[in-house]
């Protein structure tokens, strides 16, 4: 990570190095956006839609997206389902264990704002943006697989716009 | 044993100590004194006619003025069911643990303690299991409970 981040700095000292650095940006962001591996994190009904999206009818694989059961090899976490206050530290832990650059999609009403548990609930976290930074919000209860695919396309657009220098 | 016979049997057996409440639409509901709880449970458990061997549920109730703990019990062998409750004042509410009779009471009693703050005497393992371990915002199922991010349903 450190070397890649410094590459544009070194390259730009050479004649034509700027073009190489820009192309490197392009190639890296394209390949990163086209091979998002996401961490399994389904806690409630939204997870069923997530599974449906991964299954043959909606076919997540065409984005190069595959399930990972380990945060170490994942660069996206799709929080699908109700996040309770008891679950929140676990979500944060998994997020912290993921390698950078990492992204978060909040899928469904519960993860976005507490959903139907917004009122009269002592146990449900009202929005996972209290716990982790969210890149894309997907509304719905639960959102259809098409919405999730749209959310992923939005995330891909975001990734493709990134420069290597933006990586933190 | 049908509902009427069951009610009569219990009222006769524990005359003066157990009172029948009108609220029982499906199953009879009895009310008894807090001090009599453990003795009553032991008695219905060992009684041959009743043989209450299964504790279905323990629920806490906050009516706004007092606490209630409702026990739903059944007999698998005799196919009977009924509920009974103990009523106590809001301050220093506590009941005796019935784990010695039905070990399954353990989790139910922890729930009652955790969500209503009703102390369970002789429980032995009153630790949180629904709320986070470091929970310090009181007892969420109480009527007057409040927390910074708690949003009450607006009156419609």
HADDOCK unambig.tbl for C-alpha pairs under 7 A between the chains (distance, minus, plus):
assign (segid A and resid 85 and name CA) (segid B and resid 132 and name CA) 6.94 0.50 0.50
assign (segid A and resid 86 and name CA) (segid B and resid 131 and name CA) 6.28 0.50 0.50
assign (segid A and resid 86 and name CA) (segid B and resid 132 and name CA) 4.86 0.50 0.50
assign (segid A and resid 118 and name CA) (segid B and resid 151 and name CA) 6.85 0.50 0.50
assign (segid A and resid 119 and name CA) (segid B and resid 151 and name CA) 5.03 0.50 0.50
assign (segid A and resid 119 and name CA) (segid B and resid 152 and name CA) 5.35 0.50 0.50
assign (segid A and resid 119 and name CA) (segid B and resid 153 and name CA) 5.13 0.50 0.50
assign (segid A and resid 120 and name CA) (segid B and resid 150 and name CA) 6.75 0.50 0.50
assign (segid A and resid 120 and name CA) (segid B and resid 151 and name CA) 5.87 0.50 0.50
assign (segid A and resid 120 and name CA) (segid B and resid 152 and name CA) 5.02 0.50 0.50
assign (segid A and resid 120 and name CA) (segid B and resid 153 and name CA) 6.00 0.50 0.50
assign (segid A and resid 121 and name CA) (segid B and resid 150 and name CA) 6.75 0.50 0.50
assign (segid A and resid 122 and name CA) (segid B and resid 140 and name CA) 6.29 0.50 0.50
assign (segid A and resid 122 and name CA) (segid B and resid 150 and name CA) 6.33 0.50 0.50
